[in-house]
Amino acid sequence: MSSLVPLPIVLPLLGAAISIIGGRYRGLQRVVTLVTLASVLVISILLLIEADDQAFVVHSAGGWPAPLGVSLMADRLATMMLVTSAIVLFVVAVYAIGQPGEEQARVAFHPLYLVLASGVSASFLTADLFNLFVAFEMMLAASYVLITLGGRPDQVRSGMSYVVISLVASTLFITVLALLYMATGTVNMADLAVRLAEVDESVRAAFSLMLFVVFGIKAGVFPLFFWLPDSYPTAPGPVTAIFAGLLTKVGVYAIIRSQTLLFEPTEWMGQVLIIVAVLTMIIGGLGAIAQDDMKRILAFHIVSQIGYMIFGLGLFTVAGVAGAIIYVINNMVVKTVLFLVAGVVERRAGSSRLSEIGGLVRGAPFVALLFAVSALSLAGLPPFSGFVAKLAVIDAGIEAASWIGVAGCLVAGVLTLFSMLKIWSGVFWGVPDEKPGAEPIVDSRLGGPVLMVGATAVLASVTVAVALTAGPLLDMAVRAGEDLMERDGYIEAILGEQS
């Protein structure tokens, strides 16, 4: 089974190469993309089943043992993230094929999309910090182009902000890697966990904070999120959806992995994470209610929702980490659905500004239903999937007596519900102002092109499935949390007798 571990990384790269060669044939590109991503999904599910049974599935590239060789690790956390990302990537690819626009006009869309998919998989599976840097660069190289597809001035301007901030984060990351290697002589994460224990406590604390800043920029935590609300909404619809659903969560994954594996949990770091989490929740929520554009509201909620995940981690308990994991999994799906709905709304109404659209509940009731399901889930209302995730985080906070964090979760929940109602009343019930804008497009009774609406409906049904299977999923998240908090198993699986 360990031979399957590299395939979610390798297959998309092979698919990207074939897609470039067959660039003249858009039908071939689409088939290659869908077959590749479907294969990755199947392999990811097999790895999840194996990881949940064995806890750790390790692959050593070229047969070279760690720490000398390159190691890949498929544990419960990595495979849960891998399966969710594979679902999202496949569905958004179908959505992109169904949306007239950049996918049809740009021969580079499919190769770039597959490179992005490979980078996401590599981020979850790598057991080496330098290869995590490489995986980030793969994602960023693809995203630099994807975010500016179309070439509109606002896209290029916002895309430049994204590029500059990402380059700063990458520079900081490689600098931290150099310092880590200087201090320990390794960048293998399991080996680092062992060797960092021998480093002076103040140096460990500095490394912990530096890695948190590096990954925090990518995750969009307070105060490092300022680039996100301007960059994401200007990209093409499918690109915005995949960025919102996956890229920030890769940053959260890196924070969870590094803070639990490389460093022993400390009270002061837990307090730092909780304070940052509460500020991220509240500031993101306040930013959302101040907007008059559906995409910008949702972009600020990317920030706000990250706070719940960081709060769960900051508790440094099995329950808290498990709550963070289930929250990440659910949010990856819900956030993608909301941006897919926003794309359908923008295409049908000709705008995403609340003041320029309205009444879609009558013209596109099915789209309104899809938004309602995902919005109520994001707000954390029962019986939707977000309620389970939010309850898990809040319950862990109550158990740990972290009252500031619990209060922050509740306040942010109210702000989220308020802003979702603002979208609902403006987009689906409101009456648009008489202002000139883009001409509305009515494709079908579904409210948009069949593939766009169908793909959105499939992903919305996944959120319902998460709610229906909340018990088993939460149990798996608890097992993943136990693996993270008891890091000896991870270290032993990578290093074997050397540990």
C-alpha positions, 0 to 999 in steps of 0.5 A: 500500500505504501507504493500508492502514497506518491501517486496523488503527487505524480499523477497530476504532474503526468496529467499536466504534461499530457495536457500541455502536449494535447493543448490544441484539443480541449476535449482531450485536456478535459478528459485528462483532467477529470480522469486524473483527479478521479484517480487521485480521489480513488487512491486517496480513499484507499490511503485513508482506509489504510491509514485509519487501520494502520495509523501510519503509511510511509513511503521512502523515495528510492528506498533511501531511509530517513532522514537521508532520503525523502519520506512521504507520510500518509497518516490519518490527518494527511489522508483526511485532508487528501480525500477532501481536497480530491473531492473539491478539486474534481467537482470544481474541475467539472464546474470550470468545464461547465462555465463559459470563460477562462477554461475554454479560452486559455490553453494553460488552464488545465495544466496549471490546475493539475500542477496546483492539485499536485502541490496540494497533495504534496503539501499533505503527504510530505514528511520533510520541511524542504519538500513542503517548501517545494510543494508550496512553490508548486501551488504558488507558481500555478496560482500566480497565473490562475489568479490573473487569467482574463487579464483585467486590470483589477485582476492584475492589480490584485494578483500582484499583491498576492504575488508579492506577499507570497514571495515574502512568505516564501523568502521567510520560509526558506530563511527559517529552513536554513536556520533550522538546518544550521541548528539541527542538521536536518529538515526531515520533520520526524528527525527535527522533532527529535533534534529540536528537543536538544536545542535551547528553549528560547531558540525553539520558541523563536523557531515555533513563532517564525514557522507560525508566521510563515504558515500564518501568512498562507492561512490568512490569520490576523494580522497577516490576512490583509492581502486575501480579501482583495486578491481572491474575489477578482479571480475567475469563479472556479479559481476563486472557489479552489483558492478559498476552499483549499489554499488557506487550509493548506496553511492551516494544515502546516500550522497544525502539523508543525506545532504538534510535531516539531515542538512540545506544546507550551502554555505560552504558545497556546495563549498566543494561538488563542489570542490570534484565533479570537482576533482572526474570528472577530476582525474577519466577521466585522470585515464581512458585515461591512461589505456590499459585494457577495464575493468580498463578504465570503472572502472575509469569512475565509479569514474569520473561519480560520480563527476557529481552526487555530483556536482548536489547535491552541487548546493543545488537547486531543479534543481541541485538535480533533475539533480543529480537524473536523472544522477544516474538513467541513470548511473546505467543502462549505467554503467552496460551495459558497464561492461556486454559488457566487459564481453562478449568481454573478453569471446569472445576474451580471454582478456580485454586488448586493445593491445591483442584484436581487430577487433570485429566489424567484428566478433561481430557487435551486441556487437559492437552496444551495446557498441556504444549505451552505450558508447555514452550515457556515453559520453553524446552525443545527442540523447542518454540518457546520454545527457539528464542527463548531460544537466540537471546537466550542465543547473543547474550549469549555472543557479546557476552560478557555472562556475568551476563546469560547466567547470569541467563537460565539460572537463570530458565529453571530457575525457570520449569521448576520452577514449570511442573512445580508447576502440572502436578503440582498441577493435572493430577496432584495430588489436591485438598484437601477444601475447599469451593469453587465447584462444578466444571462439566463441559461436554464431553469436551474439558474445557470449552466447545468454543469455549474449548478450540478457540480455545486449541488454535488458538493453541497450534498457532500456537506449534508453527508458530513452532517449525516456521518458526523459521528464516525468522522468525529471519531476519526478526527479524535484518532487523528488528534491522538496521533498528533498529540502523541507524536512518538508514533509518527517519529517511530514510523519515519525513523524506525529503530533510529528514533 
